[in-house]
Amino acid sequence: MTESIPQHVAEGGYGPDAGLLSPVRAGTPAEAATSDVAWLQAMLDAEAALARAQATVGLLPAAAAAGITRAAQADRLDVRELAVAARETANPVVGLVRALTRVVTAEAPEAAMYVHHGSTSQDIFDTGAMLVAARTLRLIHADLDRAAAALAVLAGRHRDTVMAGRTLALHAVPTTFGLKAAGWRRLLLDARDRVAAVLDGGLPVSLGGAAGTLAGYLEFAENSADGPAPDDYVDRLLDAYSAETGLARPPLPWHALRTPMADLAAVLAFVTGALGKLAVDVQVLTRTEVGEVAEPTVAGRGASSAMPHKRNPVLATMLRTAALQVPVLSAGVVQCLVSEDERSAGTWHAEWQLLRECLRLAGGAAHTAVELAEGLIVRPERMRDNLALTGSQVVSERVSIVLAPMLGKARAKELLSQASIEADQTGRSLADVLAAVPEVAEQLTDGDIKRLLVPESYVGAAGILVDRELGADSHRGAVEKRGTDGVLARESQLVELVDTAGNATGSCTVAEAHTAPGRTHRAFSVLLIDDLGRVLIQQRAAEKTRFALRWANACCGHPAPGQSVSDAATERLVEELGVRLTTLHPAGVYRYRAEDPETGRVEDEYDHVLLGRVSSDCRLALNPAEVAGVRWLAPDRLRGELADHPDGYAPWLPGVLAAAAESADRLPEAAALALP
């Protein structure tokens, strides 16, 4: 057809890129985290953080920074309009600044002059890009961890499940499916650790001004009412900007020094390569003539448009598409290291879509891998059947090794090769063929030969290797999850954003969710009641960023996006108090919003209240980084103290107690909390 494109399609009438041609990332959290709106919000976050940082160092009024922060919301701007406007400036930041200034002018006119104060487009775009990358990498890290955990289960379960090892597409020697799964897991953990290293190493803010000298920032400071900028002004501004964004402080402005982008490209290529190895192995093992594994069965999944009998390995296929694309895209990002002058014309611009595709493909692949790993169907009986196809020839190496000291290495190998060919051609067993060879019969009895040719007894150290692999990271993973400085430090973990009905709407970091004006997110609060009817309360550690040293319920926290509230709460109890419970009972949901007068941080939470029962002699193992102390109080006494000294308690505790008390008619655990 030679007809022109319909006008409504040419103008984007069908909406934004929904992943029609890229199902591996369609509808995944990584796609949402890298969408046009997410990218726009990240750039607005960069603008707002810059204003707050400049207020911190005294360059602009705090009220102006607050006004800019309130206005810096993506839903206040038209992303399509900004995209089209970018054709006039070759980047979206110029139009963003104009649009943001209009919103600020309408709502806080005195703050309008401070929008984009001393900054330049690349500072805002690159800082926004690092925010997008950090948010997406955290999703990838979590999915890799989850997929690796599922593979660990498979490796342990099939530690001794013997199958044919294959080299150059043919049967080689026996191995175990447990070792194969352990190998997949190791690659995913290697990928996870590289993601963590990039995050721990610190994705940096960009702060260079027009040509990397910070001249604009300094000039505004020099001409402020407070007089000349102090010598440490640049250091203070960089520190404040880093603190506001949660990103690292760079050693130099990096407008034309693109190390952060190259690092991202490299790690994303490794991530998809690791997932690609899992994918191609699964594709091979799911072939009709192999049939040793199958993808999880879901109605309609893998259907063919023509052949009713087909159930295609679509999860592995999607993983492989990402593994084939990202290395090529990442090479383009690395090529952009060749950047001319102090800021490039075209090289910088070329990175944007390349990086986004790398992030969304790697993120989509990691998310897809979770479903594949958790649902993979293993068929040991097919592994046995396939192993039998080559009979005992699959362990011919073993006999050759045993005969080598007796006949010489070359002669032993020659005899086994000839015997294997004869067994193939005649249909006789390798044991019978070998027993008829005089040189072999002189050295080995029929019983010796048969014993040596049992495939199940020739898997070497496979079981030991599986055990070693599954034990290698048992403690390291726990440390990473609990560390205060690592990639999963509390403030940088992701929380699930929700609407007023508790429906998930997105994600952001803990720090972002609690920065004024706050973003409504999912949380949980656990109440522990002992067999004497007493309630456990904890004093929050001094290091807490919200309501430090106040008394609260046993523990509270935030589930990761997609994680069950119960699982998250169970983990948190162990982490903070050393309490292991198999059952927590949901008591209800409590909505609240509160601002910490000391830090300005905001709690805006859709709080799931959970109850747990423990014995009165329960031993606690307090984590000092989280808990300053604990007390056991009768409910009436607790209510009395709350009424007399409300400022000593976390603002959510009264609501949590009320929600729990309302469940007394259906939860025996809550009976002690019921009001008289």
Secondary structure, 3 states (H helix, E strand, C coil): CCCCCCHHHHCCCCCCCCCCCCCCCCCCHHHHHCCHHHHHHHHHHHHHHHHHHHHHCCCCCHHHHHHHHHHCCHHHCCHHHHHHHHHHCCCCHHHHHHHHHHHHHHHCHHHHHHCCCCCCHHHHHHHHHHHHHHHHHHHHHHHHHHHHHHHHHHHHHCCCCEEEEEECCEEEEEEEHHHHHHHHHHHHHHHHHHHHHHHHHCCECCCCCCCCCCHHHHHHHHCCCCCCCCCCHHHHHHHHHHHHHCCECCCCCCCCCCHHHHHHHHHHHHHHHHHHHHHHHHHHHHCCCCCCEECCCCCCCCCCCCCCCCCCCHHHHHHHHHHHHHHHHHHHHHHCCCCCCCCCCCHHHHHHHHHHHHHHHHHHHHHHHHHHHHHCEECHHHHHHHHHHCHHHHHHHHHHHHHHHHHCHHHHHHHHHHHHHHHHHHCCCHHHHHHCCHHHHCCCCHHHHHHHCCHHHCCCCHHHHHHHHHHHCHHHHHHHHHCCCCCCCHHHCEEEEECCCCCEEEEEEHHHHCCCCCCCEEEEEEEEEECCCCEEEEEECCCCCCCCCCEECCEEECCCCCCCHHHHHHHHHHHHHCCCCCCCEEEEEEEEEEECCCCCCEEEEEEEEEEEEECCCCCCCCCCCCEEEEEEECHHHHHHHHHHCHHHECCCHHHHHHHHHCCCCCCHHHHHHCCC
